[in-house]
Amino acid sequence: MSIIRSPRVESNFSVISNSVIRDTRLSYRARGILLDILSRPDNWRVSADSLARTGCEGRHAILTALKELREAGYMRTEKLRKDNGQFETVSIVYDTPNYEPTEVQKPNFGYPQSENRTPLEVLSKKNLDTNLFDEFWKVYPRKVGKQAAEKAFAKAAKTTEQNVIIAGAARYADDPNRVDAFTAHPTTWLNAGRWNDEPLPERIKTADEKRAEEQRKIEERRRRDIEETLRWQEEVEEAKKKAVPMPDTFKDLLRSL
């Protein structure tokens, strides 16, 4: 693979260490999101939803990538004390891994807080709970008992990061072995702390499901057979084009036999 570089620009560019760009602990998705965030001005406010709207990744994929960044030390959540004594929760993104403990401090939203970090999302405690519960409610696969579920979510959020809860709800919703009729009530799911559950065990499929799966396999085999046939025909045609023509004298000799 060749690399062709354009002329160096004098503005509208970011300077980021190659060690960050090539950090093999991170997926390419997480690296791309990290670079996008770090390319923004200091104190830029951004959320998983806004990242999803401005890119081709879904919100759940964004949350998974942010979890990678947090585990690798590029992102952390802090509590900051405002002038009125109330606390705000802010997620900080660093351009180098940072593992040092953070002291409670006053926020400074007018100027850069540190040379190597950018605030990811700042919300008051009240708004944080309300907004992220709505996100949980969107992804959870069973919409019953919303008021009780909101209380259970607020209780769970006191000990667990809300994005972690939402990511667990998304995994539960997408689990291929989940059955709608047996999906847990959201309040029950939250009170049991099931966002850390392993995938559901493989269940015995019904006769209709087995027939549908077998039909999908047949259609998949048919598709592969068609693709292989077309590929073989292309190879034959290509071989014909590259074949050396038979000399006329040799053709005459064959006719005489």
N, C-alpha and C positions, 0 to 999 in steps of 0.2 A: 504494500500500500504506500503510495507516494503522498507527501505532504506539500501543498502549495500555500505559501503564506502571502497574505496581502501586505501592502505597505503599512508600516506602523503608524497608528493614529496618534494625535496629540491630545485628544480629549475623549470622553465617553467610553472609558475602558476601566477595567478593574485589575488590580495587582494582587494575586493570590499565590501562595507558595505551591510549588509543584508537589510537595509532600502531601498536601491536602487533596489536590486533584487526583493523586495516585494512591490514596489511602485504600488499600485492598480490604480493609475491614468493612468498608461501605459498599453497597451495591451502586451501580451506575445511576440508578434512580435517585438514591440518597445524595450522591455527589452532585448531581445536577441541581437538585433542590437547594442544597447548601450553597452552591455557586450563585444561584438565582437570588437567594436571600442576601448573601454577602455583597452582591452587586448593587444593593439598594443603599440609600443614604443612611447615616446613623439615625437611630430612633424611628426608623420606618416601621409602621404598624402593618402587620400582615397576619393572616390566619390560614388555616388549612383550607377553608372554603375559598378564600381569594386566590390561593395558589392553584386550586383545582379549576377555578373559572378562567384563569389566564394561561392554563396549559392543557395538555391532553391526558393527564393523569387524573383518576378519580379521587374523591376525598379519602376513601379508605386506603388507597395506595399512598397518598400524601401522609396520612397518619402513621402508616407502617414505616415510611422513610424517616419521619421525624423521630420515631422510636429508635431507629438505627443511630441517628445523630446523637440522641440523648445517651445511649449506651456507649458510644465511642468518645464521649466527652465534648462534643461540639455544641451541645445544647443542654441547658439546665433551667430549672424553675426556681425563682427566688420570690421571697416576700419582701416588699418594700414599704416603709412607713412614710405616709404623707405628712404634710405640715399639721393637719388636724388630728394626727394620732391614729387614723385609720390605716389599715394595711391594704395593699394591692398586690396581686399576684402577677408576675411578669416572667415570661420565658425569654432567655437570653441565648443568642447564637454566637459562637466564637469562630474566629478564623484559624485557631489552633486548638487542639484538645485541651480542655481545662478541667482539672480534677480538684482544685483547691476549694475548701469550704467557704461559703459566702456569708458575711455578716449582714444583719438587717440594716438597711441604709435608706436615706431619703432619696426618692427618685429625682432625676435631673432630666426632664424631657426637652429642655431647650438646647442642650449641648451634648456632645458625645460623652457617654458614661465611662468608657474605657477604650483603649486604643484598638482592642481586638474583639469587640463584641457589638452585636446589633440586637435591640429588643425585637422579639418575634410577635408577641401579642400581649397587650396590657388591658385588663378589664377589672372593674371593681368586683368585689366578692359577690355582691347581689346580682349584678349582670352576668357574671361568669356562670353562676349556677343556672340562671334562667336560660341563657343562650345555649349552653352545652346540653342541658336536658332536652331542649327541642331537637338538637342533633341526635341525641340518643333515641328519642321517640321516632325520628324519621327512619332510622336503620333497624330498630327492633322489630321482629317479624310478627308480633301479636299486639294489637292496639286495644287493650282493655285496661280499666282501672287506672286512668292517666293520673288522677290526683294522688292516689296512693303511691303510684310509681314515682312521681316527682318527689315525694317525701323520702322514699327509699333511696332515690338517686342522690339527694342532698346529703343523706346520712352516709352513704358509701363514699361520696366525694370528700368527706373529711379525712379519710385515711388512704384514698387511692386517687391518683391523677385521673381526671375525668376523661381525657383522651384514651387512657388505657381501658376504661369501662366501655367507651363507645366502640373501640376497636374489637373488644371481646364480643360485644353485641353483634357487630357486623360479621364476625367469624361464625357466630351461632346462626345467624340468618342465612349464611351461605353454605352451611354444613349440608352436604348431600344426603346425610342420613337423618336429618331432621324431618319430622312429619308434622304438618300443620295442626292436625287434630291433637297432637301430644306436645305442642310447643308450650313451654312454661309461661305463666303469667309474668309480666315484666317485674312486678313487685316481688314475687317469689324468687325470680332469677337474681334480682339485685340483692335481696336480703341474704341469699345463700352465697354471695360473692362468686358467682359462676363465670365471671369474665376471665378467670384463670383456668377454666376447665379444659381438659384435653378434648380433641374431636370426639363426637359421638361414636359409639361402636357401630360396626356395620350391621344393619338390620336385615331380616329376612324379607325379600321383596315379594310383592303380590304377583299373581299370575299375569295380570295386565302389565305390570311393570316389567316383568321378565320378557313378555312378548315385545313390548316397546323397545327394550334394550337389545333384544335379538335383531329386531328390525333395523335399529341404528347400526348394529355391527354389519348386517348384510349391505346396507347402503354405503357404509364406509369401505367395505371390501370392493364393492362395485366401483366406487369412485377411484380407489387405488388401482384397480385393474385397468380402468379407462386411461388413467394417467400413465401407467406403465406401457400400455399399448401405443399411445401417442408418442411417448418418449422413444420407444423402439422404432416406430416408423420414421421419426426424425433422424435417428442414428443411421437407419438404412439409407435414407435419402442422402445424408451427408457422406456416407461411405461411397455411394454411387458417384457423387460429384468428385471425390478424390481418387476414384479407381483409374488405373492406367488403361487407355484404349488398346484393344487387341490389334496387332499388325495385320494388314490385308493379306499378306502372304500366308500367315498362319491360319487366317480364316479360310483361304482357298484350300489349304491342306486338309483342314477338317471336313470341308465339303466333299472332297474326293474320297474320303474313307467310307 
